[in-house]
Amino acid sequence: MNKKILMTPGPTMVPEEVLEINGRQPMHHRTQEFYELFSGLNLNLKKIFKTKMEVMTLTASGTGAMEASVANLFSKGDKVLFATIGHFGERFYDIAKIYGLDAELLDFGWGNAVDLNVLEDKLKDGDYKALFITQNETSTGVTNDIKAAAETAGKYSIPVIVDAVSSLGGIPLEMDKWGVDVVITCSQKCFMSPPGLSFISLSERAWGMAEKSTLPKYYFDLKKARKGVMKEKPDTPYTPAVSTIMAAKRATDMLLSLGLDNVYKRQEDFGKKVRDYIKDIGLQLFPEECIASNLISAIKVPEDISASDIINYILEKHNILITGGQGRLKGKIIRIGHMGYVTEEMLEKTLNALKEAVLKLKK
Ligand SMILES: *Cc1c(COP(=O)(O)O)cnc(C)c1O
C-alpha cells in the first residue's frame, strides 16, 4: 500500500529531509550547537511573522501559546472581546474564562466570517482591553480578513490578538505593518514540521500590557522566554522540544527559500482547485466561496452518505486521512487540509479518492 498521506488540518505532512533531522540524536540545549540553531530559527520566525519583535518558541501545541497570551497580558476581570466563527475561537474564549477575564463572546456563527460593521459597533462602545480573533477558522474552513479587523480595532486603539495557528506561513499576515499586537502559531500546520512547538510574538504595546498583568504564570512566562531569545547565545528557560526545533529550523529554511509569496500563491491555487473540483462532482462547499479558506476546505456531506463512511473509505482504500467536523459540525461536513507540505500529486489523489468514495457510497 502507498504511504499514508495526511490531508488533515494538522499535524500535516513533513518533508523527508525534515523527518531525517527530526530523527537524529537530540542536541543538548545548553551548547554552542544549540545556540546557533536557535538563533537561526529565531531569525526565520521573524521573517515569517513579518516583525522586528522577538518571536518566542514554547514547547507546547498551539493551544499553549494561546493560553500564554491570556496569562501574560491580562489581569482578573479585564474586559475583552472574542469575535468567534467556530470551534477554535470558542476555545480561546474558554481559556480567557478559566483565567477569570470578563470575556465577551461576539459569535458570528459557524460558517460565517467576522462582519466588520458589527465588530466596529461593538468595539466602539465596549471599552475592551483587547480583541481576540482567529485568522483561519480550521473547524469551518473560513478565513477572516485580519488586516481589516486590525484596522477597525486600531481606530479605537484596541490591541488585537490573532490566532494564526493554522494560517501563518500559508496566507499573508503582516504583524508589524497591519498593527497586530499578538500573533500565535505552531509547528504542525503550515510550518511543515512535526507537532510540539508553538510560536508567539508580542508588539511593544503588548509587552507594556505584560508589565501590568497579574495573572499567574510559570512555565508559560513570556518574559522569561523573551529573555532567553534576546541573549547573545539564545536559549529557552526549560528543556525545549529540541528535536522539533531542529526540524522546524530546516522546515522554515525551506519555507523561506520557496519564498512566502510563492507559498501564498500555491495555497490560492490549491484552494481554488479543491473548490472547482468539488463543484464538478456535485458537492457543496460549507461556507460561501468568498470567505473560503485556501488552507482547508470544509465540504457539506451529501444527505444520503455518512461523513464517517467517506472518511473511512478514503483511508482504507487510498491510505489518505481527511477529517470530519468538530463540535456541532460533526457528521455534517468533511474537511480536507491542504496546508503545509502538500504536493499537487497528493491533492489530486485526495480529490480523486473523494470522488470515488462519493460514487461508491451513494445509495
Ligand atoms: C490547530 C489549531 C489550534 C491549536 O491546536 P493545537 O492542537 O493546540 O495545536 C488553534 N487554533 C486554530 C485555528 C487551529 O487550527
The ligand as an SDF file (V2000), in Angstrom:
LIG
                    3D

 15 15  0  0  0  0  0  0  0  0999 V2000
   -4.9270   23.6380   15.4400 C   0  0  0  0  0  0  0  0  0  0  0  0
   -5.4490   24.9400   15.8760 C   0  0  0  0  0  0  0  0  0  0  0  0
   -5.2560   25.4340   17.1840 C   0  0  0  0  0  0  0  0  0  0  0  0
   -4.4830   24.7600   18.2740 C   0  0  0  0  0  0  0  0  0  0  0  0
   -4.4270   23.4300   18.2490 O   0  0  0  0  0  0  0  0  0  0  0  0
   -3.2790   22.5800   18.9790 P   0  0  0  0  0  0  0  0  0  0  0  0
   -3.8220   21.2200   18.8140 O   0  0  0  0  0  0  0  0  0  0  0  0
   -3.1790   23.0360   20.3600 O   0  0  0  0  0  0  0  0  0  0  0  0
   -2.0120   22.8340   18.2090 O   0  0  0  0  0  0  0  0  0  0  0  0
   -5.7300   26.6850   17.4730 C   0  0  0  0  0  0  0  0  0  0  0  0
   -6.3470   27.4270   16.5740 N   0  0  0  0  0  0  0  0  0  0  0  0
   -6.5490   27.0130   15.3180 C   0  0  0  0  0  0  0  0  0  0  0  0
   -7.2450   27.9140   14.3540 C   0  0  0  0  0  0  0  0  0  0  0  0
   -6.1080   25.7580   14.9260 C   0  0  0  0  0  0  0  0  0  0  0  0
   -6.3050   25.3370   13.6760 O   0  0  0  0  0  0  0  0  0  0  0  0
  1  2  1  0
  2  3  1  0
  2 14  2  0
  3  4  1  0
  3 10  2  0
  4  5  1  0
  5  6  1  0
  6  7  2  0
  6  8  1  0
  6  9  1  0
 10 11  1  0
 11 12  2  0
 12 13  1  0
 12 14  1  0
 14 15  1  0
M  END
$$$$
